[in-house]
């Protein structure tokens, strides 16, 4: 098989995912995706007619985010109309999966040049959910309405799952707040030192006016006292009905863990931020890169996917990391930097503890707690962030993984060339 090279990675800044508050909230998702598609082609001098496919990730494929965003955004970006596009949903994990799929196509010799990436306008998806609630439509969880599935694998609310995992693991609120505070501190340093500058591309509207050119979500003024003052977010959620039979999120977890008394420890300050954003990675074969004078920045060493207990939902990143390391013939000691998505503080904290990792090698520039988590785009963002930091520190290998709804986790190992 040929190598699959990462030629470049770009992303938008992340805007606050709230209509009337976030700078990107008035954008069309296709235009936001087109921003990174155009940037990655332009700055690498790519003739878009050479691109074999655009593989895109979007989790909530409704309204403006529906209708194959990958294809529509490529057309909006001015790509040659012969460039096809597809859009997939692996919930939070899609942004990693699209890069893995692109790499597989290239390594198999089926394609030579692929753009992979993702978009999530959470300002839009939150609006859709609010409109559905106002119309009397219950925002149901995955598997809801499928009694056979819910009997076999009861699936609850992610925030309640995070609290349940923290309770089961004996990880208290203080440890989670400490992790969140460090995420804010690291993100603040990264922004001030310009560590994201290489990948970041500004967003302009259709008139050419600048919409956003910086991270909008971080709260560097966060303090330990401020975090300690926040009330847990998911206690009331745990007692809300989440399926057509009226079961609550708590009841669904207690089916599997009947003696568990869930301690609610997650809140807005130690959970991922709601934001809008898009990102893209350019993947090429060795032959294409050499024949077009493109300088590869990294090669994709291995990818893997893993499922776990869908009732707790968030625990698959550790087995996914172990699986991808085995595929790559590596051990944790061979990884210089790690990116584990901070969906909730307990996910990253448990990951570090289970793999006995050096904290100074994990999420070194902060994570989604400080910067936000645009669902379908986050995995692609993390790959670009990791690559930039490997180069900045002159290190070799990195691993990216993240939890996804339904109890899944994709993982990828990249190596500088």
C-alpha positions in Angstrom: 0.0 0.0 0.0 1.0 3.6 -0.6 1.5 6.1 2.2 -1.3 8.5 3.1 0.2 11.9 3.7 -1.3 14.9 5.5 -0.3 17.9 3.3 -2.1 20.6 5.3 -4.7 21.3 7.9 -6.9 24.4 8.4 -9.8 25.4 10.6 -12.0 28.4 11.4 -11.9 30.0 14.8 -14.7 28.6 17.0 -17.6 31.0 17.6 -19.9 30.9 20.5 -22.8 28.6 19.5 -25.7 30.8 20.4 -27.8 33.0 18.1 -27.4 36.6 18.9 -24.2 36.0 20.8 -21.8 34.1 18.5 -20.1 35.8 15.6 -20.6 32.7 13.3 -24.2 32.1 14.2 -25.6 34.0 11.3 -23.5 32.1 8.8 -24.8 29.3 6.5 -23.1 26.0 7.4 -22.2 25.5 3.7 -20.4 28.8 3.7 -18.5 28.0 6.9 -17.4 24.7 5.4 -16.6 26.4 2.1 -14.3 28.8 4.0 -11.9 25.9 5.0 -12.3 24.1 1.7 -11.3 27.1 -0.3 -8.4 27.9 2.1 -6.9 24.5 1.9 -6.9 24.4 -1.9 -5.7 28.0 -2.3 -2.8 27.9 0.0 -1.5 24.7 -1.4 -2.0 25.6 -5.0 -4.3 22.7 -5.7 -6.2 22.4 -9.0 -9.5 21.4 -7.5 -10.2 19.2 -10.5 -7.6 16.9 -9.1 -9.5 16.3 -5.9 -11.0 12.8 -6.0 -13.5 13.3 -3.1 -14.6 15.5 -0.2 -15.4 13.4 2.8 -17.3 15.5 5.4 -18.6 15.1 8.9 -21.7 16.6 10.3 -23.6 15.2 13.3 -27.0 16.8 13.1 -27.9 16.6 9.5 -31.1 18.7 9.6 -32.2 22.0 8.0 -29.2 23.9 6.5 -26.8 21.2 7.7 -28.7 18.5 5.8 -28.5 17.6 2.1 -24.8 16.3 1.9 -22.9 19.3 3.3 -19.6 18.0 1.8 -20.8 18.2 -1.8 -22.7 21.5 -1.4 -19.8 23.2 0.4 -17.4 22.1 -2.2 -19.5 23.8 -4.9 -19.9 26.9 -2.7 -16.1 26.9 -2.3 -15.7 27.1 -6.1 -14.3 23.6 -6.5 -14.5 22.0 -10.0 -18.0 20.5 -10.3 -16.5 17.1 -11.0 -15.3 16.9 -7.4 -17.8 14.6 -5.6 -18.6 14.9 -1.9 -20.2 12.8 0.9 -21.2 13.5 4.4 -21.2 11.1 7.3 -22.3 11.0 10.9 -20.4 9.2 13.7 -21.7 11.7 16.3 -18.8 13.4 18.0 -16.2 11.1 16.3 -16.9 12.0 12.7 -14.1 14.5 12.4 -11.6 11.8 13.0 -13.4 9.2 10.9 -13.4 11.3 7.8 -9.6 11.6 7.9 -9.4 7.8 8.4 -11.6 7.2 5.5 -9.6 9.5 3.3 -6.4 7.8 4.3 -7.9 4.3 3.6 -8.9 5.4 0.1 -5.4 6.7 -0.6 -3.6 3.8 1.0 -5.7 1.4 -1.0 -4.7 3.1 -4.2 -8.3 4.0 -5.0 -7.7 7.8 -4.8 -4.8 10.2 -4.8 -6.1 13.5 -3.3 -8.9 13.8 -0.8 -10.1 16.6 1.4 -11.6 15.5 4.7 -13.2 17.6 7.4 -16.3 18.6 9.2 -18.7 21.4 10.2 -21.0 21.8 13.1 -23.1 24.9 13.6 -24.3 24.3 17.2 -26.1 27.6 17.2 -28.3 26.1 14.5 -28.7 22.7 16.1 -29.6 24.2 19.5 -32.2 26.4 17.7 -33.6 23.4 16.0 -33.9 21.6 19.3 -35.6 24.6 20.9 -38.1 24.8 18.1 -38.9 21.1 18.3 -39.4 21.4 22.1 -41.7 24.4 21.5 -43.7 22.3 19.0 -44.1 19.6 21.6 -41.5 17.3 20.1 -39.4 15.6 22.7 -35.7 15.7 22.0 -35.1 12.0 22.3 -31.9 10.1 22.9 -30.2 7.6 20.6 -32.2 4.4 20.4 -35.4 6.0 21.7 -38.5 4.4 20.4 -36.7 1.1 19.8 -37.8 -0.9 22.8 -35.7 -3.9 21.8 -32.5 -1.8 21.6 -33.3 0.1 24.8 -33.9 -3.3 26.6 -30.5 -4.6 25.4 -28.5 -1.5 25.6 -30.3 1.3 27.5 -28.8 4.6 26.3 -29.1 7.7 28.5 -28.1 11.4 28.4 -24.4 12.1 27.9 -24.1 14.5 30.8 -25.7 12.1 33.2 -23.4 9.4 31.8 -20.4 11.6 32.6 -21.6 12.0 36.2 -22.2 8.2 36.5 -18.7 7.4 35.2 -17.1 9.9 37.7 -19.1 8.3 40.5 -18.1 4.7 39.5 -14.4 5.8 39.1 -14.3 7.7 42.3 -13.2 10.9 40.5 -14.5 13.8 42.5 -15.5 17.3 41.5 -12.3 18.9 42.7 -10.2 16.8 40.3 -12.6 17.7 37.5 -12.6 21.4 38.3 -8.8 21.3 38.5 -8.6 19.7 35.0 -11.0 22.4 33.6 -9.0 25.2 35.1 -5.8 23.8 33.5 -7.6 23.6 30.2 -8.4 27.3 30.3 -4.8 28.1 31.4 -3.2 26.1 28.6 -5.6 27.5 25.9 -4.9 31.0 27.1 -1.1 30.5 26.7 -1.6 28.8 23.3 -3.6 31.8 22.0 -1.3 34.4 23.4 1.7 32.6 21.9 0.0 32.2 18.5 0.2 28.4 18.6 -3.0 28.1 16.5 -2.0 30.6 13.9 -0.8 28.2 11.2 -4.1 26.4 10.9 -6.4 29.2 11.7 -8.2 30.9 8.7 -10.5 33.9 9.2 -14.2 33.7 8.2 -15.6 36.4 5.9 -19.2 36.8 4.9 -20.4 36.8 1.3 -19.6 40.6 1.0 -16.0 39.9 2.0 -16.4 41.6 5.5 -14.6 39.9 8.3 -16.8 37.9 10.6 -14.4 36.2 13.0 -10.6 35.8 13.1 -10.0 34.6 16.7 -11.3 32.1 19.3 -14.5 33.4 20.7 -15.3 30.9 23.5 -12.3 30.8 25.9 -12.7 32.3 29.4 -9.1 33.0 30.6 -10.5 34.8 33.6 -11.8 31.5 35.0 -10.8 30.9 38.6 -10.9 27.9 40.9 -13.4 29.8 43.1 -15.6 30.5 40.1 -15.7 26.9 39.1 -16.5 25.8 42.6 -19.5 28.2 42.7 -21.2 26.6 39.6 -24.1 24.3 40.2 -24.1 20.8 38.6 -25.9 20.8 35.3 -27.3 17.3 35.0 -29.1 16.6 38.2 -32.5 17.8 36.9 -31.7 16.3 33.4 -31.3 12.9 35.1 -34.9 13.0 36.2 -36.3 14.1 32.8 -38.1 11.5 30.5 -35.9 10.8 27.6 -37.7 8.1 25.7 -41.1 7.3 24.4 -41.9 5.1 27.4 -41.2 7.9 29.8 -38.0 6.5 31.3 -35.7 9.1 32.7 -32.0 9.3 32.0 -31.2 8.1 35.5 -33.6 5.1 35.3 -31.9 3.9 32.1 -28.5 4.0 33.7 -29.8 2.2 36.9 -31.0 -0.6 34.7 -27.4 -1.6 34.3 -26.1 -0.2 37.6 -29.0 -0.6 40.1 -27.1 0.3 43.2 -25.4 3.4 41.8 -26.1 6.7 43.5 -25.0 9.2 40.9 -23.1 12.1 42.2 -23.6 15.1 39.9 -20.2 16.8 39.4 -20.2 18.2 35.9 -21.3 21.7 35.1 -20.8 24.4 32.4 -17.2 25.0 33.5 -15.9 21.5 33.3 -17.8 20.3 30.2 -17.2 21.1 26.6 -18.3 24.4 25.2 -21.2 24.9 22.7 -19.6 26.5 19.5 -19.7 26.8 15.8 -16.8 25.8 13.6 -15.3 23.9 10.6 -12.0 22.3 9.7 -10.3 20.5 6.8 -7.3 18.2 6.2 -5.7 17.6 2.8 -4.7 14.0 2.3 -2.5 12.9 -0.6 -0.7 9.8 -1.9 3.0 9.7 -2.1 2.9 9.8 -6.0 0.6 12.8 -6.1 2.6 14.7 -3.5 5.9 14.1 -5.3 4.6 14.8 -8.8 3.0 18.1 -7.7 5.8 19.3 -5.5 3.7 19.1 -2.3 5.7 18.7 1.0 4.0 16.3 3.3 3.8 17.4 6.9 2.9 13.9 8.4 1.8 10.5 7.4 -1.2 8.6 8.8 0.3 5.6 10.6 -2.9 3.8 11.8 -6.6 4.4 12.5 -9.0 2.3 14.6 -12.6 2.3 15.7 -13.9 0.9 19.0 -17.3 0.4 20.6 -18.0 0.3 24.3 -20.9 0.1 26.7 -23.5 2.4 25.2 -25.2 2.8 28.5 -22.3 4.7 29.9 -21.5 5.9 26.4 -18.2 7.8 27.0 -15.7 5.0 27.9 -14.5 3.8 24.5 -11.4 6.2 24.1 -9.1 4.1 26.2 -9.7 0.8 24.3 -9.7 2.8 21.0 -6.2 4.2 21.9 -4.9 0.7 22.8 -6.3 -0.7 19.6 -4.8 1.9 17.3 -1.4 1.6 19.1 -1.5 -2.2 18.6 -2.2 -1.7 14.9 0.7 0.7 14.6 3.0 -1.6 16.5 3.6 1.1 19.2 3.2 1.6 22.9 2.1 4.6 24.9 5.7 5.4 25.5 6.1 6.0 21.7 3.6 8.8 21.6 5.0 12.3 22.1 1.7 14.2 22.3 -1.9 13.1 22.9 -5.2 14.8 22.1 -8.3 13.4 23.9 -11.4 15.5 23.4 -12.7 17.1 26.5 -16.4 16.3 26.0 -16.6 16.2 29.8 -13.7 16.5 32.2 -14.1 13.0 33.4 -13.5 11.6 29.9 -10.0 13.1 29.7 -9.2 12.6 33.4 -10.1 8.9 33.2 -8.1 8.5 30.0 -5.0 9.9 31.6 -5.4 7.8 34.7 -6.1 4.5 32.8 -3.2 4.9 30.5 -0.9 6.3 33.2 0.0 9.2 30.9 2.3 12.2 31.6 -0.2 15.1 31.9 2.4 17.4 30.3 1.9 15.4 27.0 -1.9 15.5 27.0 -4.0 18.4 25.5 -1.0 20.7 25.9 -2.9 23.6 24.4 -6.1 23.1 26.3 -9.2 21.4 24.9 -12.9 21.6 24.3 -13.6 22.8 27.9 -11.8 26.0 27.1 -12.2 26.2 23.3 -15.5 24.5 22.5 -16.6 21.3 20.7 -18.3 21.8 17.3 -19.4 18.2 17.2 -18.7 17.0 13.6 -15.6 19.2 13.2 -13.8 18.6 16.5 -11.8 15.5 15.5 -10.4 17.2 12.4 -9.6 20.3 14.5 -7.7 18.1 16.9 -5.6 16.5 14.2 -4.5 19.9 12.9 -3.8 21.1 16.4 -1.7 18.1 17.1 0.3 18.4 13.9 1.0 22.0 14.5 2.3 21.3 18.0 4.4 18.3 17.0 6.1 20.7 14.5 6.5 23.5 17.0 8.1 21.2 19.5 10.0 19.2 16.9 8.4 15.9 18.1 7.5 12.9 16.1 4.2 11.1 16.9 0.8 11.9 18.2 -2.5 10.2 18.9 -6.0 11.7 18.7 -9.1 10.0 20.1 -12.5 11.1 21.4 -15.7 9.6 22.8 -18.8 9.5 20.6 -22.5 8.9 21.3 -23.7 5.3 21.2 -20.6 4.2 23.1 -18.0 4.6 20.3 -14.5 6.1 19.8 -12.3 6.5 16.7 -8.6 7.0 17.1 -5.7 8.0 14.8 -1.9 8.0 15.0 0.1 10.5 12.9 3.8 10.8 12.5 5.8 13.7 11.1 7.8 13.2 7.9 
